[in-house]
Amino acid sequence: MKTMAFTKNIILGLMLTFGFTFGAQAAGGGIAWDKAPNQTNDLAALQNGAKLFVNYCLNCHSAAFMRYNRLQDIGLTEAQIKDKLLLTNAKLGDTMKAAIDPQQAKAWFGVNPPDLTVIARSRAGPGGSGADYLYTYMRTFYQDFDKPTGWNNLVFPNIAMPHVLWELQGERRPVFNEVIEQGHKAQVFKGWQQLKPGTLTPLQYDQAVADLVSYLQWMGEPVKNTRVRIGVWVLLFLGVFTFFAWRLNAAYWKDIK
């Protein structure tokens, strides 16, 4: 059973390669990006995001600057990492390498799947942060039988990637309003029509994507939260020190005209 699940995840991961590879070319296209929830301090969300990352991303995309044992920083024990996240013969101290061989991937697809360690930082643009891009991107797939994969994406029109999470989200298509802009007809996105429900409700799916994106954010800079906390304490210390320095200076010079 575990072998069958792992094989299925490899296939899903291969398809995910196309999305992130071609997604870099989508700057300036598609709809406005939604604001991604900030959950990088939520250990439960990060742990669920790590599980989604391993199941749907790591089969093809490496995280070459992240080690499995670093997941202890988000509250996972060594036993939990070994039992739930180590699907290959990797060790706790190993970096998170993709299951697919890079040379085979390049021979099959013409490109090597990009490393995802800093994907949430590298996708920032005029539309928002990299987290906003990924959060919107993974929630705007829709059926389009005119495409080879049967799927398209509002953030990146004509995407070459199928919707690998369709079983979770279900099948749907966008609804557009036709308007006249500067004498030409244009389509404006109105909403979604659900064709077939997924295993998750729309709210649950959005939360799952938020968890995945939060993990990608955390993985891009694991020490960010610690750095921010230390920075706050440093500023408080400097504030107190400045007050005492000011009063000391006043005491030294009070009798000098």
Stockholm file with secondary structure:
# STOCKHOLM 1.0

chainA/1-257         MKTMAFTKNIILGLMLTFGFTFGAQAAGGGIAWDKAPNQTNDLAALQNGAKLFVNYCLNCHSAAFMRYNRLQDIGLTEAQIKDKLLLTNAKLGDTMKAAIDPQQAKAWFGVNPPDLTVIARSRAGPGGSGADYLYTYMRTFYQDFDKPTGWNNLVFPNIAMPHVLWELQGERRPVFNEVIEQGHKAQVFKGWQQLKPGTLTPLQYDQAVADLVSYLQWMGEPVKNTRVRIGVWVLLFLGVFTFFAWRLNAAYWKDIK
#=GR chainA/1-257 SS CHHHHHHHHHHHHHHHHHHHHHHTTCTTCSSCCCCCCCCTTCHHHHHHHHHHHHHHTTTTCCEEEEEGGGGGGGTCCHHHIIIIICCSSCCTTSEECCSSCHHHHHHHHSSCCCCCTTHHHHTCBTTBCHHHHHHHHTTCEEECTTSTTSEEESSSTTCSCCCTTHHHHEEEEEEEEEEEETTEEEEEEEEEEEEEECSSCHHHHHHHHHHHHHHHHHHHCTTHHHHHHHHHHHHHHHHHHHHHHHHHHHHHHTTCC
#=GC SS_cons         CHHHHHHHHHHHHHHHHHHHHHHTTCTTCSSCCCCCCCCTTCHHHHHHHHHHHHHHTTTTCCEEEEEGGGGGGGTCCHHHIIIIICCSSCCTTSEECCSSCHHHHHHHHSSCCCCCTTHHHHTCBTTBCHHHHHHHHTTCEEECTTSTTSEEESSSTTCSCCCTTHHHHEEEEEEEEEEEETTEEEEEEEEEEEEEECSSCHHHHHHHHHHHHHHHHHHHCTTHHHHHHHHHHHHHHHHHHHHHHHHHHHHHHTTCC
//
